Amino acid sequence: MRTEDVLAAIATGLWRWDNASGTFSLDAEAARLLGLPAEPVRLSEAAVRSRFHPVDWNEIGSVVNLAVAEETLAESRLRIMDEHGRVIRTVRSRSKPLVEGTGHQLVGTLQEVAGQAPDAASRTPVTGDWRRSREAFLLDAGRALAEARSTAEVLRVAASLSMPGFSPDGLAVFGVAGDRLTIIGHHGQSQDDEGPFASMSLDTDYPAAEVVRTGRAIYLPSPEEYLRRFPVTWPLARRFGRRSWAFVPLVVAGRTMGAWMAAFKHPVAFTPDERSVLTTVARMLAQALARAGVAESERELSLGLQRTMMPVLGPGIPGIRVAARYVPTGGGLQVGGDWYDVIRLPGGASRPGGNGGGAGRIALVIGDVQGHDVRAAGLMGQLRIALRAYASEGHRPDAVLSRASRFLYGITDGDDGESENGPRFATCLYLEVDLETGTVDIARAGHPDPAVRMNDGTVLLRPTAGGLPLGIDPDTDYPTTRLTLDPGETLMICTDGLLETGGHDLDSGWERVRKLLESHDGEDLEQLADTLVEAVHGPGSHHTTGPLADRREDDIAVLLLSRRPAGTVRETPRRTLMTIAQAEPERIAEAREQMRQLLHDWADGDQLDSAVLMVSEMVTNVLVHTDGDALLVAEVACGEKSRRLRVEVSDTSDELPHKRHPGEMASSGRGLVLMEMLAHAWGVDPRGEGKSIWFELDEPGTTEGCCG
C-alpha cells in the first residue's frame, strides 16, 4: 500500500510550503482539511492564509523560526475557517524545515484534532487568550530584566517570573569560566545542593554542558527521557523530584555565554509555543546578565580607582577627628575629577617661615578637576600626587597652589588635556592646620569657601581670598586667609556637587547644608558626613545609590575636621574674621553677610541692621581713605547679664578718623556719627602700625548670661 493511501486512511494530509516562491502544495486530504475540494492543488500563500484563523496564522512564523533555530519539528494547532469566517475544525500541523540557502521549505502533515486531550490545560493549547497572556508576560519580564542593575537582581527577577500556564519551580543559571561550567545562581534549591554543579568540565555528559558546547536547547519532557539521554548525570537530577526540564542557551552577540535551566514538578510537553516563551526569556536573560556584568565590572573599576586615589583616614592623628565621603556622579563609569586628601606636614620649625612649635601640622585638600570621565580621573590623580609633593616640601599654602597651577597648566597645555570647552582646569581648597593652636591658613583656587560649625551650633561660611582655578594662568597668585578653629568646632570643606545638585545654586545649596550642620550635635562626624550625602542623593549611605531619589548631577566630595577638646568644651566667644583687600571692594557685601550669619539668633532685629550698617561704613572708610586692606574681627561674647557684640576694623594707616558734620546732600562722612548714635560704646585705638576702629552692642533681654 502506498504511503499516501495510509495517510488518507488515518485522515492525515501532506503539504509543502516553499518559502522562497510563496506557494503551497497540498495533497487531496490536506486540501479537504482546509475546506477545499479533495484533490491535489498548488495554491498561493494568500489563498492558504485565508483558510486559517488570523491569530493562528500570525503564530506560524515564530514557530517555524524556532524550529529552524533548534533543528526540530515545527508543531502548532491551527483553526480552519470557511469562506464566511466560521471555524469549521482545528488541525494539528507537524512539519520539518528544510533550509536551502537564505530560504527554507516546510514539509509536513495536517491532522484534524477531534477533541481536547485530558491534559490539555497543562499543555496550554494555542488560543488568542493564551497569546495575549504570553505577550503581557514577556513585556513584564522584559521590563523587569531591563531594570535589573546587578547579577543578583537579574537572578531575583528570573526567579520571580510566572510563565503563563507552565511556571517552573526550579531555576539555575550556568556560566562558563575557561573550560569549566559554573553556577552563577539558582532558585528552588538549597545552598548545599549546588555542590556537584558548582564547577564541572564542559565535556561532562550533562545537559547544560551540552547546551554550551552546541548552542542548541535541550528539552527533557520526562524523567525517562532524561535518563535515556544523560544516564551519567541522571542520579544528580533525580533527587530533586522534578518531572520535566528545559536547558536553553544564553546567547549574546552570537556567543554562548552560558545556559539557563528551568525545571518543573509537573509534566510539560514543551510545545512550540512553550519553547518559544522559554527561548525568548533566555534571550532577555542573557542580555540582562551581560549588561549587569558590564555594570559590575565598571563599578569594580570605579571602586578600585577610588580606593587607590582617595586616602585612608585612619585614627593616628592625635587631637583631631576626620571624616570624608566621595560619591561619584550617577550613570556611566563612576569616576570623576573630585578628590580630597589629608597630608601630614613637616614639623613647624622645619618649614621656612614656619610658626615654630613641634605640635605638628596637617594639610587638608579638596578639589574638582573639570569633567566626569576617565581623563578627569587621571588628571585628578596626577594633581593629587603633585600637591602632596609640594606640601611635603614644606611650602606655604599660597606657594603649594601656585606650583600646582603651573603643573596642571603644563600637562594640559595640549590636545590630550583639552575638553570641549578648552584646556582642563581644577578648583582647589588647600588648608594648613596647626594642631596645637588651631590656626588654619587657607589658599583657595576658584573653590567654594569652607564652613565652620561653632560649639554653640552656629554655622558660618568663612569667606576667603582666592585666585583663578588651577591650570588657567601659570602665573596666578593665591593669597592666604587665616582663621582659628577652637576645640570642639567642626570645619567642613566640600566640592560644588554637594551644594548645587537637586536644582540648587551655590546660595540655596549652602542654606540647605547649613541647616543640616546646625541640626547636628557635632559629635559623630561619620554620621554627619552620611547625613550631608543622604540629603543630596536620597536614602542609603555613601556606598549605594538611594532607591527613591538619585539626584546626583555632579561628583560629591566632603571633608570634615574637628579638634578634640582636652576636657569639657569651654564657652568660647563666637567670632569671625576676614580681610577685605583694596582690589576687592565687592567683598564688603560678604562682610555684611558674615555679620548677619554671626548674629542669626540676635534678639533685636534693629540692632542687627545697625551692626551691619556700621560694619559697612567702617570697612568702606578704610578702602576709600587709606591705601591698605581692612581686617574685620567680630566677636559675640557672654557678659554677666547679656551677650555683647564687639567689632573691630583695623588698617595700617596712622591717620585717625575725624568726626564730621556732613550736610544733607553729602555722600560720606557719616561713619562716626552713626556709631555715636547706634553703638553702646565705640572708639579708635592707635596701634604700633596703624589703628583699630571698634564698636560694641549689648543684646537686650538675655538675662541668663550664656551664649547660645
Secondary structure, 3 states (H helix, E strand, C coil): CCHHHHHHHCCEEEEEEECCCCEEEECHHHHHHCCCCCCCEEEEHHHHHCCECHHHHHHHHHHHHHHHHHCCCEEEEEEEECCCCCEEEEEEEEEEEEEECCEEEEEEEEEECCCCCCCHHHHCCCCHHHHHHHHHHHHHHHHHHHHCCCHHHHHHHHHHCCCCCCCCCEEEEEEEECCEEEEEEEECCCHHHHHHHCEEECCCCCHHHHHHHHCCCEEECCHHHHHHHCCCCHHHHHCCCCCEEEEEEEEECCEEEEEEEEEECCCCCCCHHHHHHHHHHHHHHHHHHHHHHHHHHHHHHHHHHHHHHCCCCCCCCCCEEEEEEEECCCCCCCCCCEEEEEEECCCHHHCCCCCCCCCCEEEEEEEEECCCCHHHHHHHHHHHHHHHHHHHCCCCHHHHHHHHHHHHHHHHCCHHHEECCEECCEEEEEEEEECCCCEEEEEEECCCCCEEECCCCCEEECCCCEECCECCCCCCCCCEEEEECCCCCEEEEECHHHHHCCCCCHHHHHHHHHHHHHHCCCCCHHHHHHHHHHHHHCCCCCCCCCCCCCCCCCCEEEEEEEECCCCCCCCCCEEEEEEECCCCCCHHHHHHHHHHHHCCCCCCHHHHHHHHHHHHHHHHHHHHHCCCCEEEEEEEEECCCCEEEEEEEEECCCCCCCCCCCCCCCCCCCHHHHHHHHCCEEEEEEECCEEEEEEEEECCCCCCCCCC
